[in-house]
Amino acid sequence: MVPLLLLPLLWGGSLQELPGYGLEVQESVAVKACMDVRVTCSFSYPWNSGYPRYSSGELFIYWFREKDQHTHDAVATNNPRKRVRPETQDRFSLLGDPSNNDCSLSIRQARLSDSGVYYFRVERGYDVRYSYRDKKLNLLVTEKPDIQFLEPLESGRPTKLTCRLSLACDEPHPLLFSWVGDALDAMNPDTLHSSELTLTPRPQDHGTNLTCLVTLQGSQVALERTIWLNVSYAPRNLRMSLSFRNVTAHKILQNTASILISEGQALQLLCVADSNPSAQLSWFQGSPTLEATPISSTGVLEIPQVPAGDGEVTCRAQNPLGSQQVSFSLSVQKGPPPCSCETEEQQGSWPLVLTLIRGALMGAGFLLTYGLTWTYYTRCGGH
């Protein structure tokens, strides 16, 4: 087995070790379930403190799980007279030589139930009996459940989803399941606490997330798997818009059965639809049959010059799940639209008016200047 990534994390605890005692250990380690991991560790204790009994006492080290400290059973130790917890025996073991201040720990085939906080203890003779509480090992064993279902998800079709957690190396545990997601807002909450879920997806559920949460009963271990919902649905919300000559902005047609337009005017029609997979957009003249030939096979219909006479155009959006179409009529009037002509005449007369006013002002200025000059030379010219 390959050791997984080890994540160091500073705990910032308020406790401090007694003088002469020290511990260096990875304080946070994450490992995937059924994988192996090694935790490096070194320690120190007051060996040269003048206690004669040190020379005759054996050095024993222990790793305890914090929540099991009342049982006095270690998960790993070099003391043959101390009992080791059955669930960690042969899986948790000391790696180095304690006489070299090595307290490194090996964990084989990590189980979800191994997640927790562990602390280190040293004993030698009667004077050194110390548990290191400032720094502890926080072990996190992780795994992701699997969400299985038959694809693709189709709007309106009930689909069964199953959440599974398979751990070949672990002992069986009672598991608690729950489901979370926007697609479940209309479902009975009592049906969301099982490993199986029957979902009838809707078009608005496309692109949302669905999460399965798995908790080991009686522990704080919670695992989850999130998937992105890809829901197929027929075209809907078909919308049309139009723009006239030299106008870039489109006007959306809402609840419009017909539109009045001038003969010969250029027109661009745009059609869009909401669907998954994307719909094929086509334009037809009149009300088409299924085998009708489109006049445009895109969402855009260009009409350079609107012909005389009224007519009807239809936009159809179609994908493998269905189709939707919308039609409207073009009511064509002869000649340019009155509003356009009036606007052009008004725009054409304004420059002439401005020119006449500017000429009048220039003439008045010339006459004023000439009059003042003549007056000056007439009255003052003889002096």
C-alpha positions as CSV (number, residue, x, y, z in Angstrom):
1,M,0.0,0.0,0.0
2,V,1.1,3.6,-0.7
3,P,0.9,6.2,2.1
4,L,-1.5,9.0,1.3
5,L,-0.8,12.7,1.6
6,L,-0.1,13.8,5.1
7,L,-1.5,17.1,6.1
8,P,0.3,19.0,8.9
9,L,-2.0,21.2,11.0
10,L,-1.1,23.4,14.0
11,W,-3.6,22.9,16.8
12,G,-2.8,25.9,18.9
13,G,-3.7,24.2,22.1
14,S,-3.6,26.0,25.4
15,L,-1.7,23.2,27.3
16,Q,2.1,23.2,27.5
17,E,4.4,20.3,28.3
18,L,6.3,20.2,31.6
19,P,10.0,21.3,31.4
20,G,12.2,18.6,29.9
21,Y,9.3,17.0,28.0
22,G,8.8,17.6,24.3
23,L,7.0,16.0,21.4
24,E,7.3,16.5,17.6
25,V,4.6,14.8,15.7
26,Q,2.3,15.5,12.7
27,E,-0.7,16.8,14.3
28,S,-3.1,16.1,11.4
29,V,-3.0,13.2,9.1
30,A,-5.5,12.3,6.4
31,V,-5.5,8.9,4.7
32,K,-7.9,7.1,2.4
33,A,-9.7,4.1,3.7
34,C,-7.9,0.8,3.3
35,M,-4.6,2.5,2.7
36,D,-1.4,2.6,4.8
37,V,0.1,5.6,6.4
38,R,3.2,6.4,8.5
39,V,3.3,9.1,11.2
40,T,6.7,10.4,12.0
41,C,7.3,11.2,15.7
42,S,10.1,12.0,18.2
43,F,10.0,12.8,21.9
44,S,12.2,13.9,24.8
45,Y,12.0,13.5,28.5
46,P,14.2,14.6,31.5
47,W,16.7,11.7,31.4
48,N,19.5,13.5,33.2
49,S,17.6,14.7,36.2
50,G,19.6,12.9,38.9
51,Y,17.1,10.0,39.4
52,P,19.1,6.8,40.1
53,R,16.2,4.7,39.3
54,Y,16.4,5.7,35.6
55,S,19.3,3.4,34.9
56,S,17.4,0.3,36.0
57,G,13.9,1.2,34.6
58,E,12.8,0.0,31.2
59,L,11.5,2.6,28.7
60,F,8.0,2.0,27.5
61,I,6.0,4.2,25.1
62,Y,2.3,4.1,24.3
63,W,-0.2,5.5,21.8
64,F,-3.7,5.9,23.2
65,R,-7.0,7.0,21.6
66,E,-8.3,9.9,23.5
67,K,-11.9,8.7,23.7
68,D,-10.7,5.3,25.0
69,Q,-8.4,6.6,27.7
70,H,-10.7,5.3,30.5
71,T,-10.1,1.7,29.3
72,H,-6.3,2.0,29.7
73,D,-5.9,0.0,26.5
74,A,-3.3,1.3,24.0
75,V,-3.6,1.1,20.3
76,A,0.2,0.5,20.1
77,T,3.0,-0.1,22.7
78,N,6.3,-1.8,23.3
79,N,5.2,-2.9,26.7
80,P,4.5,-6.7,26.5
81,R,2.6,-6.6,29.7
82,K,0.0,-4.1,28.5
83,R,-3.0,-5.0,26.5
84,V,-3.6,-3.6,23.0
85,R,-7.0,-2.9,21.7
86,P,-8.2,-5.8,19.5
87,E,-9.3,-3.6,16.6
88,T,-5.9,-2.0,16.2
89,Q,-3.7,-5.1,17.0
90,D,-1.4,-6.0,14.1
91,R,-2.5,-2.8,12.3
92,F,-1.1,-0.1,14.6
93,S,2.6,-0.6,15.3
94,L,5.7,1.3,16.5
95,L,8.2,1.9,13.8
96,G,11.4,3.1,15.4
97,D,13.5,2.4,18.5
98,P,12.2,4.2,21.6
99,S,15.7,4.3,23.1
100,N,16.5,6.7,20.2
101,N,13.5,8.9,21.1
102,D,11.6,7.6,18.1
103,C,7.8,7.3,18.6
104,S,6.8,7.0,14.9
105,L,3.6,5.1,14.3
106,S,2.6,2.8,11.4
107,I,-1.1,2.3,10.5
108,R,-2.0,-0.5,8.0
109,Q,-5.3,-0.7,6.2
110,A,-6.8,2.3,7.8
111,R,-10.5,2.0,8.7
112,L,-13.2,4.6,9.0
113,S,-13.5,3.8,12.6
114,D,-9.9,4.7,13.2
115,S,-10.7,8.4,12.7
116,G,-10.1,10.3,16.0
117,V,-7.6,12.0,18.3
118,Y,-4.6,10.1,19.7
119,Y,-2.0,11.0,22.3
120,F,1.4,9.7,23.3
121,R,2.7,8.5,26.7
122,V,6.1,7.6,28.1
123,E,7.0,5.6,31.2
124,R,10.3,4.7,32.8
125,G,10.7,3.5,36.3
126,Y,8.6,5.2,38.9
127,D,9.6,8.8,38.2
128,V,8.8,9.2,34.5
129,R,5.1,8.6,33.8
130,Y,3.9,11.3,31.5
131,S,1.2,11.8,28.9
132,Y,1.9,14.4,26.2
133,R,-1.3,16.6,26.0
134,D,0.0,19.6,24.2
135,K,0.4,18.0,20.8
136,K,-1.8,15.2,19.6
137,L,-2.4,13.2,16.5
138,N,-5.7,13.9,14.7
139,L,-6.3,11.0,12.3
140,L,-8.9,11.4,9.5
141,V,-9.8,8.3,7.4
142,T,-11.8,9.3,4.4
143,E,-13.8,7.6,1.6
144,K,-16.4,8.7,-0.9
145,P,-19.6,6.8,-1.5
146,D,-20.8,5.9,-5.0
147,I,-24.0,7.1,-6.5
148,Q,-25.3,4.7,-9.1
149,F,-28.2,5.2,-11.6
150,L,-29.1,4.5,-15.2
151,E,-28.3,7.4,-17.5
152,P,-29.4,9.6,-19.0
153,L,-31.8,11.4,-16.6
154,E,-34.9,12.4,-18.5
155,S,-37.4,15.0,-17.4
156,G,-40.6,13.5,-16.1
157,R,-39.2,9.9,-16.0
158,P,-38.8,8.4,-12.5
159,T,-35.2,7.1,-11.9
160,K,-33.9,5.2,-9.0
161,L,-30.5,6.3,-7.5
162,T,-28.5,4.1,-5.1
163,C,-25.8,5.3,-2.7
164,R,-23.3,2.7,-1.8
165,L,-20.2,2.6,0.5
166,S,-18.0,-0.4,-0.1
167,L,-15.0,-1.0,2.2
168,A,-13.4,-4.4,1.6
169,C,-10.9,-3.9,4.4
170,D,-13.2,-2.5,7.0
171,E,-15.6,-4.2,9.4
172,P,-19.3,-3.7,8.6
173,H,-20.9,-0.7,10.3
174,P,-24.4,0.5,10.6
175,L,-24.7,3.4,8.1
176,L,-27.1,6.3,8.1
177,F,-27.9,7.8,4.7
178,S,-29.4,11.2,3.7
179,W,-29.8,13.1,0.4
180,V,-29.4,16.8,-0.2
181,G,-30.1,18.9,-3.3
182,D,-32.3,21.5,-5.0
183,A,-34.0,18.7,-7.1
184,L,-35.4,17.3,-3.8
185,D,-37.3,20.4,-2.7
186,A,-40.7,19.0,-3.7
187,M,-40.1,15.5,-2.2
188,N,-41.3,14.1,1.1
189,P,-38.4,14.6,3.6
190,D,-39.1,11.1,5.0
191,T,-38.0,9.5,1.8
192,L,-34.6,11.2,1.9
193,H,-33.0,9.0,4.6
194,S,-32.4,5.8,2.7
195,S,-29.6,4.4,0.5
196,E,-32.1,4.4,-2.4
197,L,-33.9,7.4,-3.8
198,T,-36.5,7.7,-6.6
199,L,-36.2,11.0,-8.4
200,T,-38.4,12.4,-11.1
201,P,-36.2,15.2,-12.5
202,R,-37.6,18.4,-13.9
203,P,-36.1,20.7,-16.5
204,Q,-35.1,23.2,-13.8
205,D,-33.1,20.5,-12.1
206,H,-30.6,20.4,-15.0
207,G,-27.2,21.7,-13.8
208,T,-27.9,21.4,-10.1
209,N,-26.0,19.2,-7.5
210,L,-27.2,16.1,-5.7
211,T,-25.3,14.9,-2.6
212,C,-25.4,11.6,-0.7
213,L,-24.3,11.9,2.9
214,V,-23.2,8.7,4.8
215,T,-22.6,8.7,8.5
216,L,-21.2,5.9,10.6
217,Q,-23.8,5.2,13.4
218,G,-22.4,6.2,16.8
219,S,-19.4,8.2,15.4
220,Q,-18.7,11.6,14.0
221,V,-17.4,10.2,10.7
222,A,-19.4,11.7,7.8
223,L,-18.7,10.9,4.2
224,E,-20.3,12.4,1.1
225,R,-20.5,12.2,-2.7
226,T,-21.8,15.0,-4.9
227,I,-22.9,14.6,-8.6
228,W,-24.0,17.1,-11.2
229,L,-27.4,16.4,-12.7
230,N,-27.6,16.2,-16.5
231,V,-31.3,16.2,-17.2
232,S,-32.6,15.9,-20.7
233,Y,-35.8,17.6,-21.7
234,A,-37.8,18.7,-24.7
235,P,-37.7,22.3,-26.1
236,R,-39.6,24.8,-24.0
237,N,-39.9,28.6,-23.6
238,L,-39.6,29.2,-27.4
239,R,-39.1,32.9,-27.9
240,M,-38.9,35.1,-31.1
241,S,-37.6,38.6,-31.6
242,L,-37.1,40.9,-34.6
243,S,-35.0,43.8,-35.7
244,F,-35.4,46.2,-38.7
245,R,-32.8,47.7,-41.1
246,N,-29.9,49.4,-39.4
247,V,-31.1,48.5,-36.0
248,T,-28.9,46.1,-34.0
249,A,-31.2,45.6,-31.0
250,H,-33.9,43.0,-31.3
251,K,-37.5,43.5,-30.1
252,I,-38.9,40.5,-28.3
253,L,-42.3,39.4,-29.6
254,Q,-44.5,38.5,-26.6
255,N,-48.1,37.3,-27.1
256,T,-48.0,38.8,-30.6
257,A,-50.1,37.1,-33.3
258,S,-49.1,39.5,-36.1
259,I,-46.9,42.5,-36.8
260,L,-47.4,45.4,-39.2
261,I,-44.4,46.1,-41.5
262,S,-43.8,48.1,-44.7
263,E,-43.3,46.5,-48.1
264,G,-39.6,46.3,-49.1
265,Q,-38.3,46.7,-45.6
266,A,-35.3,44.6,-44.4
267,L,-36.2,42.3,-41.5
268,Q,-34.2,39.9,-39.3
269,L,-36.0,37.3,-37.1
270,L,-34.4,35.5,-34.2
271,C,-35.6,32.3,-32.5
272,V,-34.3,30.8,-29.3
273,A,-35.4,27.9,-27.1
274,D,-34.5,26.2,-23.8
275,S,-33.7,22.5,-24.2
276,N,-31.2,19.7,-23.4
277,P,-29.8,18.5,-25.7
278,S,-29.7,21.7,-27.8
279,A,-32.6,21.9,-30.2
280,Q,-32.4,22.2,-34.0
281,L,-34.0,25.5,-34.9
282,S,-35.7,26.0,-38.3
283,W,-37.9,28.5,-40.0
284,F,-40.9,27.7,-42.2
285,Q,-43.3,29.6,-44.4
286,G,-46.8,29.1,-43.2
287,S,-47.8,26.2,-40.9
288,P,-45.4,23.4,-41.7
289,T,-45.9,19.6,-41.8
290,L,-43.4,17.2,-40.3
291,E,-41.7,16.8,-43.7
292,A,-41.8,20.4,-44.7
293,T,-38.6,22.0,-46.1
294,P,-37.4,24.9,-44.0
295,I,-36.5,28.3,-45.5
296,S,-33.8,28.6,-42.8
297,S,-32.1,25.9,-40.8
298,T,-30.7,28.2,-38.1
299,G,-32.3,30.3,-35.4
300,V,-31.9,33.4,-37.7
301,L,-34.2,34.3,-40.6
302,E,-33.0,37.1,-42.9
303,I,-35.6,38.9,-45.1
304,P,-33.8,41.5,-47.3
305,Q,-37.0,42.9,-48.7
306,V,-40.4,42.1,-47.3
307,P,-42.7,41.2,-50.3
308,A,-46.2,42.5,-50.9
309,G,-49.0,40.6,-49.3
310,D,-49.6,39.2,-45.9
311,G,-47.8,36.0,-44.8
312,E,-47.1,33.7,-41.9
313,V,-43.7,32.4,-40.6
314,T,-43.1,29.6,-38.1
315,C,-40.1,28.8,-35.9
316,R,-39.7,25.1,-34.8
317,A,-37.4,23.9,-32.1
318,Q,-36.8,20.1,-32.1
319,N,-34.6,17.6,-30.2
320,P,-34.9,13.8,-29.7
321,L,-37.3,14.4,-26.8
322,G,-39.9,16.5,-28.6
323,S,-40.5,19.8,-30.4
324,Q,-42.2,23.1,-30.0
325,Q,-43.2,25.7,-32.6
326,V,-44.5,29.3,-32.6
327,S,-46.1,31.1,-35.6
328,F,-47.0,34.7,-36.3
329,S,-48.3,36.7,-39.2
330,L,-46.7,39.5,-41.2
331,S,-49.2,42.2,-42.2
332,V,-47.5,44.1,-45.0
333,Q,-48.5,47.7,-45.9
334,K,-47.5,49.5,-49.1
335,G,-45.1,52.4,-49.0
336,P,-42.7,53.5,-46.3
337,P,-44.1,53.8,-42.8
338,P,-45.5,57.3,-42.0
339,C,-43.4,57.7,-38.9
340,S,-40.2,57.1,-40.8
341,C,-41.1,59.7,-43.5
342,E,-42.1,62.4,-41.0
343,T,-38.9,61.8,-39.1
344,E,-36.8,62.1,-42.2
345,E,-38.6,65.3,-43.3
346,Q,-38.1,66.8,-39.8
347,Q,-34.5,65.8,-39.8
348,G,-34.0,67.3,-43.3
349,S,-35.6,70.7,-42.4
350,W,-33.7,71.4,-39.3
351,P,-30.3,72.1,-41.0
352,L,-32.0,74.7,-43.3
353,V,-33.6,76.6,-40.4
354,L,-30.3,76.7,-38.5
355,T,-28.5,78.0,-41.6
356,L,-31.0,80.9,-42.1
357,I,-30.8,81.9,-38.4
358,R,-27.0,81.9,-38.5
359,G,-27.0,84.1,-41.7
360,A,-29.4,86.6,-40.1
361,L,-27.2,86.9,-37.1
362,M,-24.1,87.4,-39.3
363,G,-25.8,90.2,-41.3
364,A,-27.0,92.0,-38.2
365,G,-23.4,91.9,-36.9
366,F,-22.0,93.4,-40.1
367,L,-24.6,96.2,-40.2
368,L,-23.8,97.1,-36.5
369,T,-20.1,97.2,-37.1
370,Y,-20.5,99.4,-40.3
371,G,-22.8,101.8,-38.5
372,L,-20.4,102.3,-35.5
373,T,-17.5,102.9,-37.9
374,W,-19.4,105.5,-40.0
375,T,-20.5,107.4,-36.9
376,Y,-17.0,107.6,-35.6
377,Y,-15.4,109.0,-38.7
378,T,-18.3,111.4,-39.4
379,R,-18.2,113.0,-36.0
380,C,-14.6,112.8,-35.1
381,G,-12.9,112.9,-38.5
382,G,-12.6,116.7,-38.6
383,H,-10.5,117.0,-35.4
